[in-house]
Amino acid sequence: MVRGQSGFPDPDGSGLRDETENARLTWEMCKDEADFDVGPGSIVAWGVSTGADIYCWLATDDDPDRWPVLVCGRHTSPAFQVLPFGMAEFLRGLLGDATFQEETISVTLPEEVPFVHWREQQRRRTARA
C-alpha cells in the first residue's frame, strides 16, 4: 500500500497512480533486458514493498482474474519478473514461503508477518502517543 507522509494511505488516492507511472517509466528504461514484451499501459501497480519493489498486475487479458503479477524490483535481477498467478497466490507465497521471498523480492520479511489494517495501526500509534 502506498502511504503518504503521515504513514497512512494518501487521501487523494494518488499513491498507486504515481507507482503505476514509476513502474511504467522503469519498464521503458529496462524493457530491453526483459524476456517478454508488453506496452507500458498494461502495467498497473497495486502495492509496494519497503524495499521499493512495485507490485503490479500485467493487464493483458480482458478478464482481470487472469492478470498475472508483475514485480518491478528496484534491487532485483532481472528488474521485471512476471509470475504466472494472481495477487492472492503472490501474497500467499510472499507471506508464507521463504524460498519464494528470496527469489522474488528485495527485502527480508520477519518470520511471522501480521496483518494490521491501517486504521488499527493509526489507533495503536495514537494510544502510544
C-alpha positions in Angstrom: 0.0 0.0 0.0 1.3 3.4 -0.9 1.3 5.7 2.1 1.5 9.4 2.4 4.0 11.3 4.7 1.8 10.5 7.7 2.3 6.8 7.2 -1.3 6.3 6.2 -2.9 5.9 2.8 -2.9 9.0 0.6 -6.3 10.6 1.0 -6.5 11.5 -2.7 -5.6 8.0 -3.9 -2.7 9.3 -6.0 -0.1 6.9 -4.5 -0.8 3.9 -6.7 -1.3 6.1 -9.7 2.2 7.5 -9.0 3.6 4.0 -8.5 2.0 2.8 -11.8 3.8 5.7 -13.5 7.0 4.8 -11.8 6.7 1.1 -12.9 5.9 2.2 -16.5 8.9 4.6 -16.6 11.1 1.8 -15.3 9.7 -0.5 -17.9 10.6 2.0 -20.6 14.2 2.1 -19.3 14.7 -1.7 -18.8 12.4 -3.4 -21.3 15.2 -4.5 -23.5 16.5 -6.7 -20.6 13.2 -8.5 -20.2 12.2 -11.8 -21.9 8.7 -10.6 -22.6 7.2 -7.6 -24.4 4.2 -5.5 -23.3 3.0 -2.0 -23.7 3.6 0.2 -20.7 -0.2 0.8 -20.5 -0.6 -2.8 -19.4 1.2 -2.2 -16.2 -1.0 -1.3 -13.2 0.5 -1.0 -9.7 -1.4 -2.4 -6.7 1.3 -2.3 -4.0 4.9 -1.5 -3.0 7.4 -3.0 -0.6 9.6 -1.3 2.0 12.5 -2.2 -0.4 10.9 0.0 -3.2 9.7 -3.0 -5.2 6.5 -2.2 -7.1 3.9 -5.0 -7.3 1.8 -4.7 -10.4 -0.8 -6.5 -12.5 0.1 -7.2 -16.1 -3.3 -6.3 -17.5 -3.1 -8.1 -20.8 -6.4 -10.1 -20.7 -10.0 -8.8 -20.8 -10.6 -10.8 -17.6 -8.8 -9.3 -14.6 -8.9 -12.7 -12.9 -6.3 -13.7 -15.4 -3.9 -10.9 -14.9 -0.5 -12.2 -13.7 1.6 -10.4 -11.1 4.5 -8.3 -12.4 7.2 -7.4 -9.9 9.2 -4.3 -10.7 12.2 -4.9 -8.4 14.4 -2.0 -7.6 17.2 -4.2 -6.3 16.5 -7.5 -8.1 17.8 -9.0 -11.3 16.0 -9.0 -13.6 14.3 -5.8 -12.8 10.9 -7.3 -14.0 9.5 -10.7 -13.2 6.2 -12.0 -14.5 4.7 -14.5 -12.1 2.1 -16.9 -13.7 -0.5 -16.4 -11.0 -2.6 -13.6 -9.4 -2.3 -11.4 -6.4 -3.8 -13.8 -3.8 -1.3 -16.5 -4.7 1.5 -14.0 -4.8 0.7 -12.8 -1.3 0.4 -16.4 -0.1 4.0 -17.0 -1.3 5.2 -13.7 -0.1 3.9 -14.2 3.5 4.5 -18.0 3.8 7.3 -19.2 1.7 10.9 -18.2 2.5 12.2 -19.5 -0.8 9.6 -17.5 -2.8 10.6 -14.4 -0.8 14.3 -14.9 -1.6 13.7 -15.4 -5.3 11.1 -12.6 -5.8 11.6 -9.6 -3.6 14.4 -7.4 -2.4 13.5 -7.2 1.3 13.7 -9.7 4.1 10.4 -10.3 5.9 10.1 -11.3 9.6 9.3 -15.0 10.1 5.7 -14.2 11.2 4.0 -11.4 9.3 0.9 -10.0 10.9 -1.8 -8.1 9.1 -2.9 -4.9 10.7 -5.5 -2.6 9.0 -4.2 0.9 8.6 -7.0 2.2 10.8 -5.9 -0.2 13.6 -2.3 0.8 13.1 -3.3 4.5 13.5 -5.3 3.7 16.6 -2.3 1.9 18.1 0.0 4.8 17.3 -2.4 7.3 18.9 -2.7 5.2 22.0 1.1 5.1 22.4 1.5 8.9 22.0 
